[in-house]
Amino acid sequence: MCSSDLLANGKVWGFGNGSFGQMGTGEEGNLDMMIPSILPQLARHYTNDIAAGAAYSLALTSGWLMKMG
């Protein structure tokens, strides 16, 4: 399970288990991010909204809907 936080500046920080690629790091497998970090796939975008399920995350950026996981 992972968590993501959308900040007022449009950046998304994430932490937790990303074993299905839902953290947006470009990696799958036994990935644990216990310290919140800016999600690299979203770092260059202004994000308007985020949503998540058990094995995926969604991010609505200016002009794009991005799915991770």
HUPEVEN-V784936 format. One line per field, one symbol per residue. ss: DSSP state (2 for helix, 1 for strand, 0 for the rest). psi: psi as a letter, one per 20 degrees, with the letter a starting at -180 (. if undefined). burial: b if it has 9 or more other ideal C-beta (glycine too) atoms within 8 Angstrom, else e. Layout:
# HUPEVEN-V784936
ss = ???
psi = ???
burial = ???
This chain:
# HUPEVEN-V784936
ss = 011111000001111110000000000000011111110222000011111100001111100111110
psi = qrqqporhjjqpqqqbplijjiikijqrbmopnippqpohiihjqpphqqqqahkrqqporniqoppp.
burial = ebebebeeebbbbbbbebeebbbbbeeeeebebeeeeebebbeebebeebebeeebbbbbbeeeebebb
